């Protein structure tokens, strides 16, 4: 959704100097984590602080259970179940 808004308003990433070559290029497009999106619900009054905290806890549990990164994408390394060691 952020990319759609930026495209509609013709907002481009800032220019930066490349460390490899002495030229200016556009920086990478910003990414917003799901945790930041959840916290913005409370910041802009869409949800109460209690609802936001509960949603953040539920997201953390879901993310850990399904091996997702902070952006909601599947990670290549699935988390090891708690209580297990490498010798098991």
C-alpha positions in Angstrom: 0.0 0.0 0.0 2.8 2.4 0.8 4.3 1.8 -2.7 0.9 2.6 -4.2 0.7 5.9 -2.4 4.2 6.8 -3.3 3.5 6.0 -7.0 0.2 7.9 -7.1 1.9 11.0 -5.7 5.0 10.6 -7.7 7.2 10.4 -4.6 10.7 9.0 -5.4 13.3 7.8 -2.9 16.1 10.3 -2.2 19.4 10.4 -4.1 22.5 9.0 -2.5 26.2 8.7 -3.3 27.3 5.1 -4.1 30.2 3.9 -2.1 31.4 1.6 -4.9 31.2 4.0 -7.8 31.4 7.8 -7.5 27.9 8.3 -8.9 24.5 9.3 -7.5 21.7 6.8 -7.5 18.2 6.5 -6.0 18.2 4.8 -2.7 16.1 1.7 -2.0 12.4 2.2 -1.4 11.5 2.3 2.3 9.9 -0.8 3.8 7.5 -0.6 6.8 7.4 -3.5 9.2 4.1 -4.9 10.4 5.0 -4.0 14.0 5.3 -0.3 12.8 1.9 -0.6 11.2 0.4 -2.0 14.4 1.9 0.8 16.5 0.6 3.4 14.0 -2.9 2.2 14.8 -2.5 3.6 18.4 -0.6 6.7 17.3 -3.4 7.9 14.9 -6.2 6.9 17.2 -7.5 4.0 15.1 -7.2 1.5 18.0 -6.8 1.9 21.7 -3.4 1.3 23.4 -4.8 -1.9 25.0 -6.0 -3.2 21.6 -2.7 -2.3 20.0 -0.7 -4.1 22.7 -2.8 -7.2 22.4 -2.5 -7.2 18.6 1.2 -6.7 18.8 1.5 -9.8 21.1 -0.7 -11.9 18.8 1.4 -10.8 15.8 4.7 -11.8 17.6 3.3 -15.2 18.5 2.0 -15.8 15.0 5.3 -14.6 13.4 7.4 -16.9 15.6 5.1 -19.9 15.0 5.1 -19.5 11.2 8.8 -18.4 10.8 8.0 -15.0 9.4 10.3 -11.9 9.4 9.3 -8.5 10.5 7.7 -7.7 7.1 5.6 -10.9 7.1 7.6 -12.7 4.6 8.6 -16.4 5.1 12.2 -16.7 6.3 14.4 -19.5 5.0 15.4 -20.6 8.5 12.5 -21.9 10.6 12.8 -21.3 14.3 13.9 -24.2 16.4 11.2 -25.4 18.9 11.9 -24.2 22.4 13.5 -26.6 24.8 15.4 -28.5 22.2 19.2 -28.5 21.9 21.6 -29.3 19.1 22.4 -32.6 20.8 18.8 -33.9 20.6 
